[in-house]
Amino acid sequence: MAAIPSEDLAASFARLGGEDDRQVWSEPWDDSCHQGCVGSDSFTALPYLAEIADGRAPGEPDEAVELAGLIASAADDEHSARYAEELAGSSPPGSSACAGEPPVPGRTRWRP
């Protein structure tokens, strides 16, 4: 079963999709990567970020991909096991381009 994000993090994502998105994005970034540290709640953001990256939820896909990549890259063995479902669902279509395959036009890809 997928982990549930904190109320603050869920509320941050709920505010996306308006004119002030640039300012609103600072909240999920701060909640997920406070002072550059990724915590357990950060991994619960991955399903939200995957929805945004895939265009199924409001928000800027590039921001979602960048934040998800940062979170996923911080996964140690403990977090990889505990949040396997969230990590598995965090790769948007076209993410295979990071594995050395050419990008597919019109698809999102992870930034290095």
WOLIN-V955468 format. One record per run of one state. SS is the DSSP state (2 for helix, 1 for strand, 0 for the rest). FROM is the first residue (numbers start at 0). TO is the last residue. If there is no record, write none. Layout:
ss = (SS;SS)
from = (FROM;FROM)
to = (TO;TO)
This chain:
ss = (0;2;0;2;0;2;0;2;0;2;0;2;0;2;0;2;0;2;0)
from = (0;6;14;20;32;33;36;39;43;45;53;60;73;76;82;83;88;94;99)
to = (5;13;19;31;32;35;38;42;44;52;59;72;75;81;82;87;93;98;111)
